[in-house]
Amino acid sequence: MDELIPVFIAFAFGSLIWHISCGIARIVFSATAIVLTALVATVLSGEFHGSWIYLLVDLAEASAGFAGAIAAQTFILQRRGVPGPARAVTLPI
C-alpha cells in the first residue's frame, strides 16, 4: 500500500496544477511536484536507508500518477466541450 501513496499524491497535485496553471508555469510546477512527491515518499517511508535507488522507483510512481491526472483532466475537459491547448491555437501554414 505504501507504493500507491506517491501515485495518489501526484494525481492530486497533477489535477490541481493542470487546472490552475498554464504554459511554462505548468511545466515548472509539474516537474517540481513530481520530484518533491518522490523525494518525500522515499524519505517518509524510510526506503532511503536501504538505498537511494528507491527514489527512482518513487519518481516513476509519481510520474505515473501525474500522467493519470493529466489524462483525466483532458478527458473531462473534452467531454465538457472545453477546447484544449492543442485545439485552441491554430497556426497559419
Secondary structure as GFF3:
##gff-version 3
##sequence-region A 1 93
A	DSSP	three_ten_helix	2	4	.	.	.	ID=ss1
A	DSSP	alpha_helix	5	20	.	.	.	ID=ss2
A	DSSP	alpha_helix	23	45	.	.	.	ID=ss3
A	DSSP	three_ten_helix	47	49	.	.	.	ID=ss4
A	DSSP	alpha_helix	54	80	.	.	.	ID=ss5
A	DSSP	alpha_helix	85	88	.	.	.	ID=ss6
###
